[in-house]
Amino acid sequence: MTDSNTRIVKNRYLHGALWLAQALVAVSFCWAGVMKVATPIAQLALTWPWTGDLPVSAVRLLGWVDLAGGLGVCLPAFWRFKPGL
C-alpha cells in the first residue's frame, strides 16, 4: 500500500468513527427528549428525581430542546449543510 492509500484508509476509519460518535450522541439526546416529553412526570421522577421538582411545562420544554439537539447533531452533516462547522 502506498502512503496516499494508507492515508485514505485512515481517513475512512476516522470518518466512520466520527459518524458513529455523532449517531450515539444524537440517539442519546433524542432518547432523553422522548422520555421527558412522553413519560408522565410521576414515573419520570422515579428515574430522574429532579424532574419532580420542576414544573411540568419546564420538563416538557427541556424534552423538546433535547430532541432538537439530537436532530441538530446529525442532520446538518447528513444533508451536507456546512459540515465544516
C-alpha positions, 0 to 999 in steps of 0.5 A: 500500500502506498502512503496516499492509500494508507492515508485514505484508509485512515481517513475512512476509519476516522470518518466512520468513527466520527459518524458513529460518535455523532449517531450515539450522541444524537440517539442519546439526546433524542432518547432523553427528549422522548422520555421527558416529553412522553413519560408522565412526570410521576414515573419520570421522577422515579428515574430522574428525581429532579424532574419532580421538582420542576414544573411540568411545562419546564420538563416538557420544554427541556424534552423538546430542546433535547430532541432538537439537539439530537436532530441538530447533531446529525442532520446538518452533516447528513444533508451536507449543510456546512459540515465544516462547522 
